[in-house]
Structure formats: structure tokens, C-alpha cells
Amino acid sequence: MTIALRKLALLEKNLEQREEQARLDGYASSPIDYALKEKITKLMEQARLI
């Protein structure tokens, strides 16, 4: 379970960094899939409650 939580945390961090980099590069829209980001965020919230 710990490995899964670490992987999710790394994935969440990576998505945030990619989104920030795209914003800094001047993209008007984010290249990040919001459905995936929302799923990861919800899973991390659920895991933090446990």
C-alpha cells in the first residue's frame, strides 16, 4: 500500500509540475488530462483520510 501511495504522490506532483511548466511556456490551455488529475486527487484525498 505504501508503494502505491508514493507512486500516486509522485504522479500528482509530476502532473502539477507539467501544468506549471506549460503555463510558464505560454500555453493557453493545459496539456494535462483533467479527468486523470481529478481521479488521482480523489484517491490521494481518500488515502490521506485513512
Sequence and secondary structure as in RCSB ss.txt:
>XXXX:A:sequence
MTIALRKLALLEKNLEQREEQARLDGYASSPIDYALKEKITKLMEQARLI
>XXXX:A:secstr
 HHHHHHHHHHHHHHHHHHHHHHHTT SS  S HHHHHHHHHHHHHHHH 
